[in-house]
């Protein structure tokens, strides 16, 4: 590992949202590549795999799993995933989608009958485990146990929470208590944990350990899947054994292609954010001055306005 990882400390990350200008809080490097994620523990997990001889797909799997541990409200096994990667030998850019699937029992009539926000009825069949299993089978080089190890370590040994996590716990405090999740994500006093609280997730560690031993398909057609079905049944969720009969198929799509100056850009199609990214680059290419200085007040304001415009267009269309 390079010295960059040694410079990363949990204390420096406690004010996550206020530290976005420090690149060292978001990336980690090895002698074989660079990994960037929304939390440096996840970046370090990917860099660790690269350093051990894994390829970019191996590193992406390790990063994704670790991110699901340290940002459990924003990432993880319970969501969807998209992956875009380029093969330098063939020159082909591949886009894969592990979409969430609506439960088979969630007919329009059934959905309209009851609450469907912050309840078990809001849960779709996750696609991320299927995506990770697919890319590991077809493109990975390392054993699954090696790729899961950093995430298992973070879940079992713990890490200090950030102000970002405290904020999310405050936002969802009431449903966490109502759905019986308070013991996992709130403090002993029933309140959101303050930044710097050491956070362990032994149940998640056991799930990851199980998947590392028998494969991601267990999330659907094995022990993990059966536990999810049991919990859904106990809480009147739409997901049932019907949804866990097979591993979801992974979709393959053509990437969006755009241009920025002399560069060709290949990015994610919907539901990914590639349209917004290309629009932002095109706007910048049209209106930015030739000697653009992002660190000046005028430069920062211009870029912020372009980002806002691109995001407004996405919401509108």
Secondary structure, DSSP 8 states (H G I E B T S, - for coil): --HHHHT--HHHHTTGGGGTT-GGGTEEEETTEEEE-SSHHHHHHHHHHHHTT--HHHHHHHHHHHHHHHTTTTSSTTS-EEEEEEETTTTEEEEEEE--B--TT--HHHHHHS--SSSGGG--B--HHHHHHHHHHHH--S-HHHHHHHHHHHHHH-EE--HHHHHHHHHTHHHHHHTT-HHHHB-TTSSB--TT-EE--HHHHHHHHHHHHH-TTHHHHSHHHHHHHHHHHHTT-S--GGGGSS----EEE--EEEEETTEEEEE--TTSSHHHHHHHHHHHHHHS-TT--TTSHHHHHHHHHHHHHHHHHHHH-
